[in-house]
């Protein structure tokens, strides 16, 4: 399951959270927020509380490289441990239930296990592609095995098991279904996971063809881990006892036994309707929680039924003792894992997170972190020929004059711009905040100044077949035309000495009375009520694209069609599908890609334009 941004202590009495590079523990109900002490400006993240409650692990870059910090809750001291493949960028430490090991991943798609006592790092496996998901390891209850998801050459995720004592690995699934979200049952005898058999084109998150795919459905599966283990879904039947016949003793297996051979044959789907599930969380022994679409359901072998547990929940994490759940939705709360419902529980108050900040120290650390991360994570190892040491030296002097986060973002924008790559932004942080903006009203028209008045030169009507577009002056009952004058707004005469935009300030979405007429003196004028819009971009874009289409049609005698693709995302998808198929009667098509905003890879567009005729059908009429 995806790690909850707020992680619970073993008993659920507190939670641990990272904010502003600091680590805090917050009481579930009683007590005060505590901040773990540390150097200003250091980036600390991904905290995880050990199951015995003695240690909090988190990623830290205090040594100008990322390490794992082990914070002793009793002595309030921090010990830092080197991680595998250092230097690297690391994610999500996950404690083993016996507190002796920590699993984690890195940006190079590696899965590692750290032995806490010795500091030894062991590489478990490596992913194949930077894809839809990252490797998310989970521990068996006895800490002897890891289960995790990993992608294959076909871009499908599969589930694997890894035995720590022998370094033996085995695949649970065969790669023909897209599988993920493994979760061990707390009884140690079963492993749950999600799998989809209809994900299809959605496997590649970079292709725009994925927008054409249906939302894939996932089902919940369970694996009996021991060869010869009992079927948890064995058919049941209520029968009267036969006199003198002893009931067959219930077969019980010792937990923790995993036989890699024949795992697929011991896999079965649970009786839950297929849905858009995204994660699993173990419940009390013999049960599992299923999350998807904000709904959380509990399935139990005892009842063999799925029952609603909580709503408005998008992430969940079981505490170390297995008795409580930290639920994440609009806020955070702790509930009992044994309760019949999770709609309730104690809300966690994060409003008292406070830390003294030295912005200058933060900004200098962030400056160093930028180039450290670019060295590790930029797609081209040579950084497009840029020497990061030279860049640091060139731009570091500007830090002395940075006085706000806006300044810092401006500096970063210039600095990383040296890499000359798309999708490179610097933004966020303690900016001055969202300023209160007054939406100015717009009438969806162009004007010229003539005869001391505002004269309409064009009215944008949204081309009518676009329900999301609204042209205020083009509505029935208004029907303004090019050449007419806009004479007054809400009874106030409008001359070329006045600013129309000031007159319409704050009027977006509100009724406005306008006076229109064919002459500047107001003769034969009429009045109408219109509702100005706050933004004319879509109206003007539609008019521009339609003007182009009509121009191409006119210049080619109707033989050639036209479509403008504004991006390779949802907008371009809609425009292409709307105009390409409506013009298949043309001899050719101009596909205009100017001013494209980017998005996915345009594989679908290209295939549609070059596909040959492969069959035909014929009818009598």
N, C-alpha and C positions, 0 to 999 in steps of 0.2 A: 504494500500500500504506500501511497505517497506520504512522506513524513508530514505530520501536522506542524504548522509554523510555531505552535506553542506545544511543548512537550511536557508530559506529566512526571512528577516524582513517583517513586515506586508505589506509594499508598494513595496518591492523588490528593495529598494535603497541600501540595504546592505545584506550580508549573515553572518551567524554565523557558526564557524567551530571549532572543537576541534582538537588539534595537540600537541603532546608531553606533554599531561596532562594540557595544557593551553587552554583557550578559547579566540578566536579572532573574531572580526568583520571586514569584508572586504568590501570595497565599490564596487558597481556594475560597476562603471565607474570612478567617480571623488572622490578624497580624499585619505586618508591614512588608512593603516591597524591599528587597535587599539587592544591592548591586555588588557584583564581584569586582574587587579592586583591580586596577590595571593601568597601564600607561596610556596617556592621551593619544588619540588618533589611530590607535591600532584597530584593525578590522577583525573582529571576532564574530563568528556566525555558526549556524548549524549545531546548536547545543543539544546534548543528549544526556539524560540522567541515568547513572548506572542502576541496575535492578536492586542492588543492596543499599542504594541511597547514599553511598559514601563519596562518590566522585561524579563530577560533571565534566563531560568531554566536549570540546568544541574546536573548530578550526581557528587558528590565529596566524597573523603574519608579523608578529612582533619582531622577529629576527630578520625581517625583510625577505622572508620566504615562508611558505605555508607549512605549518606543523600542527600536530594534534596537541592541544593543551589538556591536561588532566588536573582538574581543580579539586583539591581535597576539601570537602565541606566542613570537616571537623577542625582542621588546622588553618583553613583559609589560605592555603598556599597552592601555587601553580607549578606543575612540572610539564615541560614541553618535550615531545617525542618526535623524532624524524619519521616521515612517512615514506612509503615506497616510491621509487622513481623520482625522488626529489632532485631538482625543484619541479613542482607540479602544481596544478590547481585541483583541489580536492573537495569532495561533497559527502555530506550525510553520514557521520559516524553512527553505527548501529551496534549497541552492546550485545554480547552474548548473555544468555540468562544466568550463567555462572560467574559473570563479571570478569572473566579472565581475558577476553578477546574483544576486539572491535573490528567490524567490517566497514569498509568505506570504498568509494569509487573515485576516479580521477577524470580529468578532461580528455585524456588519451584513451578513454573507454575501458580502462582496466578495473577489475575488481580485486581488492586487497583484503587481507586479514592481518591485523596487528596483534601480536602476543604482548599483552600489557606488561607482564613481569620482565620479559627479556628485551622488549623493544624490537623484536624481529618482525619484519614485514614479509608476507608471503603472497605472491601474485596467484590468484585463483583462476582467472580467465580474462579474456579480452573480447570486447564487442567487435562487430564487423564494420558498421557504418555509424556516422552520426545521424540518427534517425528520429523516429517519432517519440521514443522514450529512452530513458537511461536505465542502466542496470540497477535494480532495486532488490538488494539481498535481504533475506529473512532467516532467522535462526530456528533450528529445531529446539524443542523444550529442553533437551539434555545437552545442548550446546555442541553436539558432535557433528552436526550437518548444517550446511547452508543450502537454501533453495534460492534461485534467482532466475531472472529472465535475460535472454541474450538473443540478438538478431543473427540471422544466417545470411548466406549469399543471396537468398531470394527476398531479403528485406522482411521476412516474417520472423516474429519473436517466438522463441521456444523456451520451455522451462527446463532447468537443469538442477541436478543435485550434486553436492560436493561434500565428500567425507574428509574432515580435517586430519584424522589420524593417518590415513593412507594416501591422501591427495587424489583419491579416485573420483572421477566425474561420470555422470550418466545423464542422458537425456530422458526427460519424462514425456515430452511430446515430440512428434515426428516432423514438425516444420510445415505440415500441410494445413494447419490451422494457426491463426495468429493468437498466441497465448501469452498471458502475463499475469501480474498481481498474485504471485504465489503466497500462500499463508499456511503455516503448519497448524493443525488442530492441537490444542493444548493437551490432548490425550496422548500425543506422540505417535499415533498410529495412522494418521491420515494427513494428506496434503491437499489443500484446495487450490484452484487457480481459475482464471477466466480465459475463455477462448472464443474466437469468432471464426466462423467458416464462410462468411459472406463479406469480408472486408474489401476484397477486390481491389479496385483502383485506389482506394483510400490508403493503401500501404505507403505510397510515396507522397509525403506531405508537401513536396515542392512542385508537383505537377498540377496544373489547373484542371486536369481531367478528374481530379478527386472531387471537384465541385459537382460533377455529374453523377457521382456515386450516391447511392442511398446510404442513410445513416446505418452503419453496420450494427448488427445485434451481437451481443455476447451472451454466453451461457456459463453457468457455474459448474465446475467439475470437481470431483474428489478422487483421490488415488489411495488405494489400500497399500500401505508401504511395505508390509511384510508378505512374502510369498506364502500363500495358503491362509492368509488372514481372513477373518469372517467378513461377509458382505454387510456393510452397515445399512444397506437398503434391502436386506433379505425380505421376501414377501411375508406378510403377517396374516394370521388367521385366528379368529376367536373360536376355540373349541372347548367342548365339555371334556373334563378329565375322564379317562377310562379306568375303571376300577382295577387296581393291582398294577397299573402301568406307571412307572416312575417317569417324571418329566425329564427330558434330555437336558443335561447340564449345559448352562450357557458357556460358550467358548470364549475364553479371555486370553488375550495375548499380552506379553510384556511390552510396554511402550519402548520406543527408541530403536526398534529393529527395522532396518531398511534394506530391502533386497532390490538392487538395481535391475536385475534380470526380470523381464516380464512386467515392467511397470505399466506399459501401455495397455496390456490385457487386464490390468486391475484398475482401470480408469472408468468412471461412469459419470454421466450427467446427473446433477441433482434436479429434483422436480420443481424447478423454478421456471417461470415463463422467461423466454429470452428477452433481453432488454439492453438498454444503453448503460451497462454497468462499467465502472471504472476502477474499483478497488475492493479488497477484501480485508477484514480484520478478524482475527480469532476471538471467539467468545469463550464462555465456560466450556470445559471439555465436552466434545460432541456437538459443538455448535460453531457457527460462523456468521459474521455480519457482512452484508452485501450492500455496497454504496453505488449510487448512480443517479444522476439528474436531481440531486438534492434530497433524495429519499434513502433512508437506511432501513434495511430489512434484516431480520434475524431468522436463520434457518437452524433447526435442531434435529438431530437424528432421533431423539426421543419421540418427538411428535410427527416428524417427517413433513413438517409444514413450514412455510415462510410466513412470518407475521410482521406487520409494520412495527418498527421500533422508534424511529424519529424522522422528522421532516426538517427541511432547511439545513441539512448537514451535507457538507461537501468533502470533508476529510475527518478521519478519526484515528485515534491511536490508543492502544491498550497500555495501561500502566504496568510497571514491573511486576507487581504482585498478581496481575491478571484479574483484579477485582473492579477496576474502574476504567472508564473511557474518557478521553479528552476529545470533545466534539468541536469541530470548527465549521461555522456557517457565517452568519452576519456577525456574530461574536464568538466567544469561546465559553464552554461550560464543561463541568465534570459530572458524569452520571455513573450509576452503578452498572457494571456489565451483567449483573444478575437480575436486574429489574425487568419487569415485563415491558416497560416503555422507557425511552430516553427523552421524551418530551417533558422537560423539566430540568431538574438538577441545578447545581450552583453556578451562576454566571460568574465568570472571572473578570475582575475589574482591572483593566490595564491603564486606567487614566492616571495612575500615580507613578508611572515610570518617569524618573527624573535623573538627569546626569549633568554635571558641570562640564561644559564643552569649551575647549580652546580651539576656535576655528582655524587659526593659523597653523597649529600643530596638525589638525585634521587635513587641511588642504595640502600640506607638504607630504604627508603620508599618502594621500590619494594621488598626488602627482607621481610619486615613486611607483605606486601600485599600477598606474596606467601602463607604464613601459614594461614593468615586470610581467603584467598579464599579456601584453601584446607579444612579448618574446615567447610566451608559453602557448598562446591561443590563436594568434593570427594564422589564417589558413595557409599563407605562404611563409615557410620558415625564414626566407631571406628578407621578409618585411618589405617586399617590392624594392629592395636595394637600399632601404633606409637603415642607417646605423643608429640604434636606439641610444647609445651612449652619447653620440653627437647631438641628438635631439634633446636629450635631458639637459645637456650643458647649454644648448642654445636657448631653451625656454625657461630654465630654472630661475634666471634673474627676474623674470616677470612676476614670480610669486610674491616678491617683497612688496609689490604695489597692489596686489589683489586685496580688495576690501569687502567683497560680498560673494555669495555663491554664483550670482549672475556673472561676475568678473571671472570666476574660476571656470565656469562653463564656457565662456567666450574663449579663454585661454586654451582649454582642452580642445575646443572645436578647431582652432587654428593649428594646434599641435598635432592632433591625430589626422588632420587634413593632409599632412605630409605623406601619409600612407597611400593617398590617392585610391580610395576604394569606396564603393557604394555602401549604403546602410551603416554609415558611421556617424553616430550622433553623441553629443554630450549635453545632458539636460537633467533636470530634477534637482533634488536637494533643498536646502533652506532658501528658496527664492522668496521674493517679497509676497508671494501668495497670489491667489486669483483675485484680481481687482474687480470691483463691481462695475459691470459694463451695462450701459443703457443701449438697448437694441434700437438702432435707427430704423425708421420705416422706409421701405423702397416700393416703388410703384411698378417696377418691371417695364421701364420705358427709357428711351433715349430722348434727349431734348436739345434744342438749339435756342439761342437768344435771337428773337426777331420781333421788331416793332415794340421793344420794351417788355416783352412777355416771354414765357416759357412755351416754345412750340414743340409739339411731339414729332419726332422724326421716325420713331419705330416703337411699336408695341410688341412686347414678347408675350406670346400666348401659350407657351409650353407645347405647342404643336398638337394640343388636344388629346392625343392618344397616350397621355402620360399622367395617370391619376395622382402621382406624387408632386406634380408641378402645378403652381397656381399663379396665373398672371392677373394681378389686381385690376388693371385697366381693360383686360380682354374679356371680362365676364359678361354674360348676358345681362342686359339692362344697363351696362356701362358702354361697352363696345366702342372704346376710344379708337381713333384712327390717326395714322400719320398725317400731319398737316393741321390737325386741330390744336387749339391752345388750351393749356391748363391755366385757368384764370384765377382760381381761388381754392384754398384748403381750409375747411372748417370755418367758412365765412370770412377768412382773411385774404384780402387781395394779394395775388402773387405777381410780382414784377421781377424784372431781371436785376433789380437792386437787392432782392432778398435771396437767401440761401434756402433752396427747397429742402435740403437735407436737415437743416436746422428746424425748419417748419414741421418736418415729419419726425423729429427726434422723440423717441419713446413711444411711437405709434405702431410699431410692428405688432401684428396680431390684434389690433384694436380697430374699431370702426372709425372711418374718416369720411367726411363729406367733401366731395370735390366738385368743382364747377368747370365744365368743358364747353368749348364753343368753337365755331368755324372761323371766327374773326377776333382780333385782339380787343375790340371795343365791347365785347360781350353780347353782341346782337345774336339772337336765336340760341343763346347758351342754354345748357341743361345741367341739372345736378344729379349726382348719384352717390351712393354709399359704397365705399370699397374698403378692403382690409389689406393694408400694406404688409409686405413680407420683410423678414429680417435679412435675407440673403438672396441675391439674384444669380448666384453662380450657376446653379442647375438650369435655370431658365435660359441664360445666355449660352451655356454650353450646348443645350439642345438646339437652339436656333443656329449656332455656328455649324454644328454637325449637319443639320438639315439643309442649310444653305449649301454646304459642300456637296451633299447628295444631289440636290437639285441642279447644281452647276455641272456635275459629272453627267447626269441624265441628259441635260440640254446639249452639252458639247458632243455627246456620243450618239445623239439621236435615240436615246433610251436603250442603247445596247449594253451599257456598262452600269453596274451598280456601285454602291459606296457604303462603307461602314467605318466609323471611327471607333477605335478600341482605346478607351481612356486609361486603362490599366490592365494588368493580367491578374486581377482579383475579381471580386464580385461584380464591380461595375462593368469591366470589360467582358466578363462572362455574359452578363445580361445583354449588352449591346451586340456582341457577336451573334448570340443565339437569336436575337430579335431580327437583325437585319440580314444576316447571311442566308437563312432559310427562306426569308420572304422575298429574296431576289435570286433564287435559283433558276429563274427563267431568263436571266441575263446571260450574255456571252462571256462576260468577265466581271471581275469585282475589284475595286480599289479598296484595299484594307489600309486605313490611315492610322499609323502608330505614333504620330507626333504627340508630344506633350504627355507621353505615357508615364503614369505614376509608379509603375513597377508592380511587383506582386509575385505570382507563381511563374514557373516555366510554362511557356505557351504551347505545350505539346498537343493539346486538343485542337487548338486553332489550326495548327499546321496540318495535322492528320485530316481534318475535315476538308481542307482546301485542296489536298493532293490525292485524296482517295479515289481509286479508279471505280468504274462501274463493274460490279461483280455478279449481278444477277438482274433479272427483270421479271415483271409479271404482266400478263395480258388478259384483258377482258373483252367481251364482245362489244360492249358499249362504253 
